[in-house]
Amino acid sequence: MVAGVFRGLFAVAVVFPAFVAGAGPEAAGGRKLPLIFWDGQDVVETDGRIRFGAEPLRRDGRAVGYPEMHYACDAPGPDDGRYVYGWRYTNWSERSKRAVEVVRCQTRDGRLFTDAKTIFRCVNRDWQGFSNIVRRPADGALFLFCWAPSALHVFRSDDGIDWRLLTDRAYGDHDAMCVTWHHRLKLFVNYQHTLEPFPKRFPDNIGSFRRVLSFRRSVDAVTWTSFSPPFLQGQRLWRPDEKDPKDLELYRCAVFPCQGRYAMLLLDYLPHPQEANPRRATTRHSSRYMTEWAISRDGVNWQRPFRETDAVEKTIWTPLQGPFVHDGVFLFYSRQGDIAALPENRIFYAACRSNGFFSTLPFTMPSAGLTLNAQARYRPGEDPGQAVIMVEVQDADGETVPGYEMSGCLIENQDGRSLPLTWNGNDGRELAGRRVRLRFFLRDAKIYTVDERIPDDDGAGG
């Protein structure tokens, strides 16, 4: 099986010239609202220990009526609801009957599911244990991707009911993958995990190979081409680096759009000495190490700034594909229907434990004023006055705008997604249309976003 992994891996590299590191509206001198704070490129003139962080997924109950399946994607359904598609393998231990199934159900809120049906089933004794289902927005076509044994099979459905095989040999590689529809490039991108020879200290079920990431793209989901994103500087594989544990492997990932950018849940893997392998009774395959957040402005060039944060420390399981989105909240599902959730605008943040400053990139002040999505709330046992945010409005050159000094905007002991920003009676509307920036002081606080104020917004939303 390992020998077949490398078939077609080293095709001619294709670089997307539009996506070079730092390209995009942020690099051109500021962005439209909301202002988001994912990394150091989103701020200027920092002072103190400003750090950028990412929240772990939180447990959020269990979906009602959710069929046993891995969530894949959703599509418009009847009566303003959504069809939800998932996949599963059945009869896994009885190879002559091993099958991949596509399941469809309906939901309005991502929590109550109805009308679950198996709408497609295909038997193949050589199915491996990983699939994706991707919807192409332009025409609503659905694509099912499966492996057997080391060749990618691709099925298509135009109505979500009838499926046909497009190819059973798209290319050969490892079975872990994340196929997505890239909304900017208007094509399929596969963050394909592959194997490369490596002198492992602790060989596992694949011997002396390690799992790393590669990149492929396709217009039609059938013909795929390898490419090397600019951040890899000519390399074809995304490997662990000197900041990682010596034995780390990049196992698999889930990629999805987030706040106009892209987020990745990247599962990291470390093989154990077999004597210490908690799964040694059944397999040489070791257990998960952790799952980190990776970030990208374009879905092609990636950074790993949050390696010390386990994104699933509260849920344990790692999603296999992107989330269902309802009312601005990302909902991820385990095969059994457990829900892990986070608001889209409360994953990444800028923070400081004590006395930090930073300024935003310039932006145009909206006509309705501004709100702040932030957490400045006292922790139990802290002295009063510990958690503080102060905000100043500056012109595009960094000079304080009279009437908008930092001393006039003080936020203490508050946690809200839309806290109105005001300065002694001024709320920013007086500066509508002007190029400005914000200067923040923060202590024991997290700042997620700055947004345009919605008329009659009361600032609620902790």
Helices and strands as residue ranges (DSSP letters): G 3-6, E 35-36, G 40-42, E 43-47, E 51-54, E 58-62, E 70-76, G 78-80, E 82-90, G 95-97, E 99-107, E 113-123, E 131-135, E 142-147, E 152-157, E 164-167, E 179-182, E 187-197, E 209-218, E 225-226, G 230-232, E 249-258, E 261-269, G 274-276, E 288-296, E 324-326, E 329-333, E 338-343, E 348-352, E 356-360, E 363-364, E 370-376, E 388-395, G 406-408, E 410-412, E 414-420, G 429-431, E 435-443, E 445-452
